[in-house]
């Protein structure tokens, strides 16, 4: 990674520059989640439902335990979310083929349609931001995000990213 970028020495950022970056992350996250939040509010769902559906869509057949690991939530917390998604016909839980104790998760047709709608909203916002910032900024942004991840999260991210490639 280059030491100089945009006239700033990246090794010597001031506390003010770091604070501005932190605040930008907070406001960017609010924007990134605003469109899906509006869609989910009409259904009495929240971000936990969206995150679960996102990763079930990315990893069809994933187990409950794997989804817990990816989301970093407790079994009790995830079960509350999954129960509503299953009851509402958005997620299907199937008995595992190799281990009957496992439950493999799949989006139903309605679940896939909702997940697509939520993701389309986020992709549109991301696409517009990427186009406005340009390719070098996009690459730098990804590098910053990956550098902020804990090593185990980075491994999970790469595994999921590579599974969809």
matplotlib code that plots the C-alpha trace (Angstrom):
import matplotlib.pyplot as plt

x = [0.0, 1.5, 2.6, 1.5, -2.0, -4.0, -1.2, -1.5, 1.0, -1.1, 1.3, 0.7, -3.1, -4.2, -6.9, -9.2, -8.7, -9.4, -12.5, -13.8, -13.3, -15.2, -18.0, -18.1, -18.4, -21.4, -23.2, -22.4, -23.7, -26.9, -27.3, -26.4, -29.0, -31.7, -33.4, -33.6, -34.7, -37.7, -38.7, -38.3, -40.2, -43.4, -43.0, -42.0, -38.5, -35.2, -31.5, -31.0, -33.6, -31.8, -28.4, -29.6, -31.4, -28.3, -26.0, -28.6, -28.9, -25.1, -24.6, -27.7, -27.9, -25.7, -26.2, -27.6, -24.2, -22.4, -24.8, -24.3, -20.6, -20.8, -23.2, -21.5, -24.8, -26.0, -28.2, -31.1, -30.8, -30.6, -33.4, -35.8, -35.0, -35.1, -38.4, -40.2, -38.6, -39.6, -43.2, -43.6, -42.5, -39.3, -36.8, -36.9, -35.1, -34.2, -32.8, -29.1, -28.2, -25.1, -26.1, -29.7, -29.2, -28.1, -30.5, -29.7, -31.2, -32.6, -34.6, -38.0, -39.1, -40.7, -37.6, -35.4, -37.6, -37.4, -33.7, -33.2, -35.3, -33.2, -29.9, -30.9, -31.5, -28.0, -26.3, -27.8, -26.4, -23.0, -22.9, -23.5, -20.9, -18.3, -18.9, -18.6, -15.4, -13.7, -11.7, -8.7, -11.0, -13.0, -9.8, -8.6, -11.9, -11.9, -8.3, -9.3, -12.4, -10.4, -7.6, -10.3, -11.5, -10.2, -8.2, -11.0, -13.6, -11.3, -11.0, -14.8, -15.2, -12.7, -14.3, -17.8, -16.4, -14.6, -17.6, -19.6, -16.8]
y = [0.0, 3.4, 5.5, 8.8, 9.2, 12.3, 14.4, 12.9, 10.7, 7.7, 6.7, 9.9, 10.6, 13.1, 12.2, 14.6, 12.8, 9.5, 10.9, 12.2, 8.7, 7.1, 9.5, 9.0, 5.2, 5.8, 8.0, 5.7, 2.7, 4.6, 5.3, 1.8, 0.3, 3.0, 1.5, -2.1, -0.8, 1.0, -2.2, -4.4, -2.0, -2.6, -6.3, -5.9, -7.3, -5.8, -5.9, -9.3, -10.7, -9.1, -10.3, -13.9, -13.8, -12.3, -15.1, -17.9, -16.5, -16.4, -19.9, -22.0, -25.0, -23.4, -24.8, -23.0, -23.3, -21.9, -19.0, -18.3, -18.2, -15.8, -13.5, -13.6, -14.2, -16.7, -19.6, -18.1, -14.9, -16.5, -18.9, -16.0, -14.6, -17.9, -18.8, -15.8, -16.2, -19.9, -19.2, -16.5, -18.8, -17.0, -19.6, -23.4, -25.6, -29.1, -32.0, -32.5, -35.3, -36.4, -35.5, -35.7, -33.3, -30.5, -28.1, -26.7, -23.4, -22.3, -19.3, -20.0, -18.4, -15.5, -15.3, -15.0, -12.3, -10.3, -10.8, -9.7, -6.5, -5.7, -6.3, -4.4, -1.3, -1.7, -2.5, 0.6, 2.8, 1.0, 1.2, 5.0, 5.6, 3.4, 5.3, 8.7, 7.7, 5.9, 2.6, 3.6, 4.7, 1.5, -0.6, 1.5, 1.3, -2.5, -2.6, -0.4, -2.5, -5.7, -4.2, -3.3, -6.9, -9.2, -12.1, -14.7, -12.4, -11.8, -15.5, -15.9, -13.0, -14.5, -17.9, -16.5, -14.2, -17.0, -19.4, -16.9, -16.3]
z = [0.0, -0.9, 1.9, 0.3, -1.0, -1.6, -0.1, 3.3, 5.0, 5.9, 8.7, 10.6, 10.5, 13.2, 15.8, 14.0, 10.6, 12.4, 14.1, 10.7, 9.3, 12.2, 11.8, 8.0, 8.7, 11.1, 8.6, 5.6, 7.5, 8.2, 4.5, 3.5, 5.8, 5.3, 2.2, 3.4, 6.9, 5.2, 3.3, 6.4, 8.7, 6.8, 7.5, 11.2, 10.5, 11.4, 10.3, 11.9, 9.5, 6.6, 7.5, 8.0, 4.6, 2.9, 4.0, 3.5, -0.1, -0.5, 1.0, 0.2, 2.5, 5.2, 8.7, 11.6, 13.4, 10.4, 10.2, 13.9, 13.4, 10.4, 12.1, 15.5, 17.3, 19.9, 19.0, 21.0, 19.1, 15.7, 16.5, 17.2, 13.8, 11.9, 13.6, 12.2, 8.7, 8.6, 9.9, 7.3, 4.5, 3.6, 4.8, 4.7, 7.2, 5.9, 7.8, 7.0, 4.5, 6.3, 9.9, 10.8, 13.7, 11.4, 9.8, 6.4, 5.5, 2.2, 1.0, -0.4, -3.6, -1.6, 0.6, -2.5, -3.9, -0.7, -0.3, -4.0, -3.3, -0.2, -2.0, -5.1, -2.9, -1.4, -4.7, -6.2, -3.4, -3.6, -7.4, -7.3, -4.6, -6.4, -9.7, -8.0, -6.2, -9.1, -9.3, -7.2, -4.4, -4.6, -4.3, -1.4, 0.3, 0.1, 1.5, 4.4, 5.2, 5.1, 7.2, 9.8, 10.1, 12.8, 11.2, 11.7, 10.2, 7.3, 6.7, 6.8, 4.4, 2.0, 2.2, 1.5, -1.3, -2.9, -2.7, -4.8, -7.4]

ax = plt.figure().add_subplot(projection="3d")
ax.plot(x, y, z, "-o")
ax.set_aspect("equal")
plt.show()
